[in-house]
Amino acid sequence: MKRRDFIKVASAGVIAPSTVFIEPSLKHNKNNPIILSTWSFGLPANEAAKNILDKGGNAMDAAEEGARLTEADVTNSSVGIGGLPDEDGFVTLDSCVMDHTGNCGSVAFLQDILHPVSVARKIMEETKHVMLVGKGAKKFALSKGFKEKELLTSKSKKEWQQWQKERREMTPHETHDTISIIVQDKNGDIAGACTTSGWAYKMHGRVGDSPLIGAGLFVDNEVGAAAATGLGEEVIKTNGSFLVVELMRQGYDPKEACEEALKRVIKKHNGNPDFQIGYVAMRKDGKVGSAALKWTFDYALLKKNKNKLFTINGMLTK
Ligand code: SD4
């Protein structure tokens, strides 16, 4: 729309210009590192991230370290090693990072590498690209010294073999634990990371929301950051994390912004989606919020040196 037309529409009351072009005027939060992550695995991830901050690392260093801890956890069946494979038995990983300058890196459909989040960061810092996928991503990782590793554990293999007999449709709600982590460091800078092995028994080649900037994660250091977990296809369709951040820019509080983003999903599914999405959001002034569609959702928040798990009811939970 040309500026002239925009003013016409706005003055007719269709769009309020102040909400569209609002300047961020939120207070910066200087002295108080805050770490926010998805699910109960977020608790140890937050601790790992905090250790990095304590050693002088910045928000990006801390978010990467938190995500790495979860990636290396063999008991987590939807991140990194131990993640459930796709329908053909391959563990394929999606991950992204975004820093306070708005720079970002991403990797999708990566196999045999333990730490996709670190590959994503290397793509951000050492290439002119944002995203590498599949064989190209692996070739890049190996060239940067990452080692090849078998990620399909015997437990995950057994579960996959059992699933092959039934071929039952799984939802990310059944196999969740994807970690999204947002960190605000002592300078008030915000960065985030998101990493997953995705939807268990997905089609070979499927990529979810987690490596897609704006879907699984979005950071705008002037406003705040948001990140997602749950059914990636539906997060992608609504560009969820970007939407949450833009809503915060327009004055929504972090929880309201997460809820508004989810309302659009609910509407598209006639009021009754049969899957889960959870958002976490952090505003520049340090306020955090979260919302989920259904059942319950856990997020971990480390603030003022206290690391605590919060369980919220989904918006549609009776
Ligand atoms: C995906 N969003 O690949 C991920 C899965 C997930 O909790 O977050 N599960 O769709």
Residues whose N, C-alpha, C, O or C-beta is under 5 A from the ligand:
A	BS01	SD4	P172 T175 H176 D177 T178 T196 G198 W199 G208 D209 S210 A228 T229 G230 L231 G232 E233
